[in-house]
């Protein structure tokens, strides 16, 4: 079994490295609307980019085909007196998941909000207890139909055990209820930190980690499935920190700190599939 798994990992990585030159992520460019504070944790729904901006509120900017609009805070009840991070917008822009710093000693928990079509704003968020633990949650990726979620957390769920400091867990939603998340284990998780996750249309997982094999402090890696194998996305990584990837068939958007060309502390960078 171990020999078969090793062979499978080798084949997967070899296929990744053997992709033709035209099938790769382009040289990332600094997002045109970055500010001098922080721009972090991107998510795109339709033509709208959601991200974490100044004071750790969630903002949005719209792509008109030529340029991104000036960012504005998302309307409604999402932003509050504490930090809101990691927006995840699904159901054709009608549902937002995100993490919020709570005041009950639990650190960050995951919340869900629905778009109010009449008021044209986000409704009162509700904590998603099935996906939250007494310690720190961080990132959440939810499928467009809300039947599958991957989360990163310092905590554990059910009888599961953590492999590293912050792991990726998987949950399915059945009859409207999120099931107890299951740890993905190795090789997707590692003995250190898996901070963020995004999933493309082929089911490949883009994660940020400081595992063995990084070019910088944190790098973006790609897992071919949620069972691996895992390869470094070398086209976008540098000797600094690249984290919080969002991936679609068109874009790979991520945050970086101290990357040459940065405007502020954390900036967003955009790469296109070519």
C-alpha angles and dihedrals in degrees: 000000000000090000091050092049091050091050091048091051091049093049092049094050092045090053090050092050091045095058111127117262093254093056101073144094114274125238104287118247128206111258111253095230100051114135132208094260118049137320111179150152104029130204127175125207114177105319095333123102114205118194145150114267139167117347088012095280123141116255136182136214128183129222112219095187094270109040144008118251123238108279120253131182113266110260123247135022102336100095118061141155093293131057121290116194144167105031115205114185121192142152091066092306096312101106130048127193118190142150123254131192105242128209097220097083095263097108111214120003130180120255136188128211132182126217114248105219093193097050093033092226142096116275130230109301120238122208115247098222095179089064098037130083134194089263135050122321115187122171133020132191118187127185118246092255094045095240098115133040137180118196136181118218145160087220134073132237128222110324093334122128128218120240097196142005094285120012140188117246131188128218134177124210112227122182089348095308125109110230123226106286118247123215113245092217125197138009094023090046120047137193089267133043131325101183108172142015140197129172127213128215091268093056095254115147121225110200137172117226145154092220126138110294098043120145092208137005095299123006137188114250132184125221114200090216133354086270094053158198101202129207134182114251091225095176092074106028126096138175091281132058124303115177146147101049122196113193133191134157087272110032144033106198121180143159125251134183124209091000112153106264095031116148097199140002100292115017132183118241126195129210125179129212109250 
